[in-house]
């Protein structure tokens, strides 16, 4: 945890960001999380091997769960999002999606679209994750277009801030054992000063934590 934010900060942030984008969600009203190092307490790692987090957006509740042991509930979707709606269930990952209609009907499956014919270099470029190469190009085009127009890219930094803060709050909730309510205007946890003290880690001298009032 001294160098990152565990599995929640590494993987949940991506899935939560995707769901927030798909459903046009802003800030969660509250965040709660439970879990811990339940399988190997003698491990050198100090990040959770088991954790569940709930992000409450009012009408929409998003639940994240991970465990670094056992098998995934759906082997086809080990890292993914499942959306349960009144018309069906959507399973989505970076490799494809499946939509299963409620009450019968024809299911829809779609694999990720590779662009090997247009960009054959994708097959040989070292360390490239080919399944995300088309998305990378899309983001690059979007970024360059918005630099030219002074517009706002689809992956705007504010959205990254919201998703990242939400995941940090989940880790703090798990550590403290209580639900946290975030005030996005003040940039603070509401009515919980001991939790606010954990928002910034102590820095080693001579380094100091940036102060918004002076940067």
Protein Blocks (a to p, Z undefined) as FASTA:
>chain_A
ZZmgbjklmmmmmmmmmmmmmnopabdfbdcdedddfklmmbmbfcdfbdcddddehjac
cdddddfedjdfblmlmbccddddfkbccdddfkbccdddehiajddddddddfklmmmm
lmmmghiafklmmmmmmmmmmmmmmmmnopacfklfklmmmmmmmmmmmmmmmmnopacd
ddfknopaehilklmmmmpccdddfbdcddfklZZ
